[in-house]
Amino acid sequence: MMEKALVIMNLVMFTPVALLMIFTPFLTRKTESFGVSIPSDAFDSTDLTAMRKKYALSLAAFSVIIFAALAFISTYFAEAAFPVGLILFLVLSYMMYLRFHFRMKNYKREQNWQETRRQTVVIDTAFRSKKPTYSNAWFGLSFAIFLISLILSLVFYNRIPEKIPMQFDFDGNVTNWATKSYRTVMMFPAVQLYLIVLFVFINTMIAKAKQLVDPAEEEASIRKNLVFRRKWSLFMIISGTAMTLLFSLTQLAMIYPINQTILLFVSLTLSALIVIGAIWLSFRTGQGGSRLNTAAPAKSGSINRNDDRYWKLGQFYFNPNDPAVWIEKRFGIGWTVNFARPASWLTLIAIILIAVCLPIIFS
């Protein structure tokens, strides 16, 4: 039973990752193609459309092969199959991306767009006042859930058994125990607090990230980006609250007996809904709101300033002259950092370090 469940779980986890990677070129802004800046009206040209289709079909073929291999290997090495298969897929997909990235750079050089069109940088000075994200006050609900979880753990500490189940297999059997102490009991509330702070930070970052406005359709581009940020802000609030509730339920299971099969089902279902929601939102909005419809007509003759030299391999932004720390990805959905700013490194290190240290401190 457990082996079959692990096989199914491996395949279920791999599928959304593969789908998102396959369709990424169709979700990017119309001013970018494989990490290279282009005029927005060139995005749907015959050549670039064919390039995206070829990338998607090639990566889909690799995905089918890895999917089949994963299904076979999982029956023998269930626990190791998914991480190995995922790493292999990510390496292959990145190699595929690089191939098309360099092909796109050559294509752009041949088209010579920068010589025939005016390069423009557009900034909406009133953008922040238009409330691009929902208020961080909405995370007060998550914080209230955390406080209830913390208080219940302290008030009913004596009800918690001396041996606390920390990990279960797919049959509901305990695979890892921890000896009761205030430190181990505080593990899940500490994770809750970390997640709340992290989601508040992400929501703030979404609001403050650098503007990217297409000069070919200024007003429409600004409206799309506002909707894009608001939708992802709302998603962060909903998913953050859901994850806080999930950890509260797990914490409550220490105090009151809860069927472990039900607990596992709720955990997997909620995690799946968050992943499905993120994928749906990615396809619904596109990067920066590129897939959202607007009625504003596009203008021709202007393109974004060519800053390809600051995008290493089309994905890593390194511009010491840009004060912005956060900026939209060129290939993918979401945001990345300006690696030339020390603040970006300090932030990434802090997020990773705290996540690694929490299990060690409270184990």
N, C-alpha and C positions, 0 to 999 in steps of 0.2 A: 504493500500500500504506500509506504513512505517513498520507495524508489519511483513508483509511477507518478506520485505527486510532485517529486522533484523534477522529473523529466518534463512534465506539463508546465511546471513553474518556470523552468529554464527557457522553454520555447515561448511562453507568454511574455517573459521579460525581454527576450531578444527581439521579438516582432516589432514593438513600437520604436525601439532604437533604430532598427533597420529602416523602417518606413520613414522616419524623420530624416535620416541621413540621405535616403534615396531622393526625397522630394525637396531637400533644402534649396537647390538652385531655383526652384519655382517659388520659393517663399521669400527670397531676398528682396531688397529694395530694387526698383527698376533702374536705379542709378548705379547698380553694381552687378557684376557678373563674374563669378568665381574669384572674388576678392579684388577685382579690378574695376575702377570707376569708368562709367560709360554714360552717354546721353540717354535720358529716360526713353526717348522715342526709338532707340536702337534695341531696347530689351526684347521686343517682339519681332525683330527682324528674322528673316528666314535662317540666316547663318547661326545666330545665337539661340534660336529656338531648337534647331537641329543639334547644337552642341549640348544643350540641357537634356534633350531626350536621349542622346547617346550616353551621357554620364549616368542618367537614371537607369537605363537598360543595362549598362555594364555593371553598375553596383547592385542592381536587382539580381543579376545572374550570380554574382559572388554571394549575395545574401541567401539565395536558395541553396547553394552548395554548403555554406556554413550552417544553415538551418538543418539540412539533412544530416550533416556530420554531427551537429549538436544533439539531434534526436538519437542518433546511434550511440555516441560516446556517453551520453547521460545515463544510459542503461547500465554502464559499467563504472563510470566515474562521475556520479551525479553532482557531487559538491564542487568538483574542480572544473566541470565542463563549461558552465556559464562564464566564469571569469576568463578562462582561457579562450573560449569562443568569442567573447566580447572584445578582448584585447586584440585578437587576430583580425576581427572585423573592423575595428577602429583603425588599426594600422593599414589595412588594405584600402579602406575608404579614404584615409588621408593621402595615401600614395596616389589614388585615383584623382583626388581633388588637385594635388600638385600638378599632375599631368595636364589637367584642363586649365589650371591657373596659368601655367606657362604658355599654353596654347592661346589663351585669352590675351595675354600680354602681347604676344606676337600679332594677333589679330588687331588689337587696338593700335599698335604701331603702324600697321598697314593702312588703317582707316584714317589716321592723322586727324582725329576729331578736334584736338586742341588748337590746331592751326586754322580751322575753318569756323570755329564757334567762340563766342565770348565766354570767358570763364568768370563766374560770379559766386560770391559768398553772400547768402541771405541770412539775416538774424532777426527774429521777432523779439523786440525788446520788452514786449508785454506778455511773453509766453508764460513766465512763472506765475503771473497774476491770474492766468486762466485756469488755475488749479489742475495741473496735469495728473495729479494722483489724489486718491481719497486720503482723508486725514489719518494720521497715526493713532488718533484717539480710538479708532475702531479696534485696535489691538488691545484696548482695555478689557474687552471680553475675554481674550486669551489670558490676560494677566489675572483676571478674576478667577478663571478656571484653575490657573496655576496656584493661586492662594488657597482655594478650597482644597486642592490636592495636598498642598503642604500642611495645612491645618489638620485635615483628617489623618494624615500620616503621623503627626505628632500626638494628637488626642487619642488615637486608637493604636498607639505603638505597641501596647501590651498584647493586642489581638494578633499581631503579626507573628507567624511561626518562626522558630529559631533557625530553620533552614528555608531560605527564600528561593523559589524557582525563578530563574532568570532567563532561561531559554528552553524552547520546546521544539520537538520535531513535528512533522506533518500528521502524526498519529496522536498528538497531544501529550506525548511522553516527555518528561523533563530531561533535558540533556546537560543542564548546567545549574548548579546550586550556589547560593552565597549565604554565608553565616550572617544572621541578623545583627545589625548595629545601626546607630543613627546615620553613619556614613553611607552604608549600603541602601538604607531605606530612602535616603535623600537623592539617590541616583536619578530616578525619573523626574522628580521636581527640578533638579539641576538642569537636566536636558530640556525640560519645558522652558525654563527661564532663558537658556541659551538660544533656543529656537525663536522665542518671542523677540529677543534683542536682535537676532539675525534678520528676522522678517521686517522688523521696524527699520533696520539699516537698509535692507533691499528696497523697501518702499520709498525711503528718503532718497536713495540713489536713483531710482526711476524718475523722481521729480527733478533732481539736479543734474542728470546726465546731459551731455552736450547736445545742443540742437543740430539736426541735420535737415535742411530745407532744400527741396529740389527747386532751383530757380526757374525751371520750365513750367512749374505749376505751384507758385508760392502759396497761395491761400489754401488750395486743396491739400498740399503737403503738410501744412501746419495743422489743419483740421484732422487729417489722418493720424498724425503723430500724437495729437492730444487724445484721440479715441484709443489708440494703441496703448499709450501709457496708462490711461484710466482702466482699461480692461485688465491689464496685467497687474495693476495695483489692487483691483478687486479680487483677482485670482489669488494674490499673495495673502490678502486678509482672510479669504475663505479657507484656503489650504492651510494657513498657519493656525487658524482656529480649530480646524479638523484634526490636525496633528497634535495640538495641545490636548484636545478631548481624548484622542487615542491613548496618549501617555497617561492621562488621568484614569482611564478605564483599566489600563495595565497596573497602575498603582493601586487602584481600588481592589484588584484581584488579590493583592497581598493581604488585605484586611478581611474581605468577604469572599467566600468561595464562588468562583465563576467558572463555568464549564470551559476548559481550555480549548476545546474544539471550536466553541462559539467565539472565544477571544481571538483565536487564530483566524477564523473566517472574517471577523470584523476587521482585523488588522490588514489582511490581504485585500479585502474588498475596498477599504478606504484608500489604501495605497494605489490600487488599480484605478480608482476613480480620479485620484489626483493626477496620475500619469496620463490617463485618457483626456482629462480636462486640459492639461497642458498641451497635448498634441492637437486637440480640437481648436484651442485658442490660437495655436501657431498657424494652422491652416486657415482659420477664420480671418485673422488680421494680417498675416504676413509680417515680415520684418519692418518695423517702423510704421505699420498700417498700410503697407503697399498693396494688400489685397482688398482693402476697403473701397467701396464705390463712392465717388463724389460727382457732383454735377458740373464742377468747374472745368472749363475747357483748358487744355494744355497749350502753352505758348512754345514756340520754337526759337532757336537761335542762341539760347543760353544754356550753359552746362555748369556743373559744380567745378570748383577749383580742383585742379589735378594734384592730389596729395598722395598718390600711389607710393611715392618714395618713403613715406612714413609708415606704410603698412607692409611689414616684413612677411613675405610669402602670402600676402593678402589677408592675414588673420591676426598678426601681432602688431598693435599700434605703438609706435615709439617716436614721439615728437616732443623733444625738450622745450620747444617754443610754444607749446600749447598748454595753458594752465589747467585744462580740463583733466580730471582724473578718470571719469567714466564716459564711455562712448559706445554707441551701438556697434554690434558685430557687423562685419562685412559679409560674412558667410555663416549663416545660422540665425537663430532667433534669440534675442536678448541683448545683453550688454557685456562689454569687456573693459579692460583698463588701459590707460596710457602707461605703458611700462617704463616710460622715461621719468615718471613722477614717483619720488620716494614714498609718498602717501599710499600709492596703489600697492606697492610691495609690503608695506607695514600692515595694511588692511588684510591682504590675502594671507600673510603669515599668521596674523592674530586669529583669523577665522579658523585656519587649519590647526593651529597649535591648541586652541581651546577645545576643538572637537576631539583631538587626539588625547588631550590630558584629562578630560572629564571621566572616561571609563577608568583611567589609572587612579585618579584621585578618589573616586567613589567605589572602587572595586573592593 
